[in-house]
């Protein structure tokens, strides 16, 4: 499993992040992708290597039961599951070059007794420029 990210706009910051099944077999993943700060976290690093923004940590109340088999789907080889994330309040990103670092974790969605999934993690980064 690998993460894929592309920045759609720098101001306001909007990006698409997805899980890509780069294996040869279907992979079981949670149906939920969640709000930014739960399954998906992100940070922005400026050209000097300083973290200038991080996604907030959110209280996560699952809408789907992690022990229920219907809370999962089979991601076929070569397929992706993703979402577009947009920041509600534009972070004060200065003009210039930046890097977006995104991470995914399946949290407590580790599968069922009959079909354990285990820990899923994926990371991706993308360079982007904020224009004045």
C-alpha positions in Angstrom: 0.0 0.0 0.0 1.4 3.4 -0.9 0.1 6.9 -0.5 -0.3 9.4 -3.3 -0.8 13.1 -2.9 -1.2 16.1 -5.2 -1.7 19.7 -4.2 -4.6 21.2 -6.0 -4.1 24.8 -4.8 -1.8 26.5 -2.3 -4.0 29.3 -1.2 -6.4 28.1 0.1 -4.6 24.8 0.6 -6.4 22.0 -1.1 -5.0 18.5 -1.8 -6.0 15.1 -2.9 -4.6 12.1 -1.0 -5.3 8.5 -1.8 -4.3 5.0 -0.8 -3.0 3.0 -3.8 -2.9 -0.8 -3.7 0.4 -1.4 -5.4 0.4 -5.1 -4.5 -0.8 -8.1 -6.5 -3.8 -9.0 -4.4 -6.8 -7.2 -3.2 -6.2 -5.3 0.1 -8.8 -4.8 2.8 -9.1 -1.2 3.9 -11.6 0.7 6.0 -14.5 2.3 4.1 -14.0 5.5 6.1 -11.3 7.9 5.1 -12.3 10.5 7.7 -11.8 14.2 8.3 -8.4 15.7 8.2 -6.8 15.0 11.6 -8.1 11.5 12.1 -7.1 8.9 9.5 -5.2 11.5 7.4 -2.8 14.0 9.0 -0.8 16.6 7.2 1.9 19.2 7.7 3.4 22.0 5.6 7.1 22.6 5.6 8.6 25.9 4.2 11.8 26.2 2.1 13.8 26.7 5.4 12.6 23.3 6.7 10.3 24.8 9.3 6.9 23.3 9.9 4.5 26.2 9.2 1.2 24.3 9.5 0.0 21.0 11.0 -3.5 19.5 10.8 -5.4 19.7 14.0 -5.9 16.6 16.1 -9.7 15.8 16.1 -11.8 13.7 18.4 -12.8 10.8 16.3 -16.1 9.0 16.9 -16.4 6.1 14.3 -19.6 6.0 12.4 -18.9 2.4 11.4 -18.1 -0.4 13.8 -14.5 -1.5 13.5 -15.5 -5.1 14.2 -18.2 -5.1 11.5 -17.1 -6.7 8.2 -19.2 -4.2 6.2 -16.9 -1.4 7.6 -14.3 -2.6 5.1 -13.9 -2.9 1.3 -11.5 -4.7 -0.9 -9.2 -2.4 -2.8 -8.2 -4.2 -6.0 -4.6 -4.1 -7.2 -3.9 -0.9 -9.1 -6.9 0.9 -7.6 -7.0 3.8 -5.2 -9.3 5.2 -2.4 -9.0 8.8 -1.6 -10.5 12.2 -1.0 -9.9 15.9 -1.5 -9.1 17.8 1.7 -9.6 21.6 1.9 -8.7 23.7 4.8 -11.6 25.7 6.3 -9.4 28.5 7.4 -6.5 29.3 5.2 -3.2 28.9 7.0 -0.9 31.9 6.8 1.5 30.4 4.2 4.0 32.9 3.0 4.8 33.1 -0.7 7.4 30.6 -1.9 8.2 27.0 -2.0 6.7 24.5 0.4 6.4 20.7 0.9 3.2 19.0 2.0 3.7 15.8 4.0 0.7 13.5 4.4 0.3 10.4 6.5 -2.5 7.8 6.7 -3.2 5.3 9.5 -6.2 2.9 9.8 -6.4 3.6 13.5 -8.6 1.0 15.3 -9.9 -0.4 12.0 -7.7 -3.5 12.1 -10.2 -5.9 10.6 -12.4 -8.5 12.1 -11.8 -11.8 14.0 -12.3 -13.7 10.8 -10.4 -11.3 8.6 -7.7 -9.4 10.4 -6.2 -6.4 8.5 -3.5 -5.3 10.9 -1.9 -1.9 10.8 -2.0 0.1 7.6 0.1 3.1 7.1 1.0 5.2 4.1 2.9 8.4 3.5 3.4 10.8 0.6 4.9 14.3 0.0 4.4 16.9 -2.7 6.3 20.1 -3.4 4.2 23.2 -4.2 4.6 26.9 -4.5 2.5 29.6 -2.9 2.2 32.6 -5.2 2.0 36.0 -3.6 
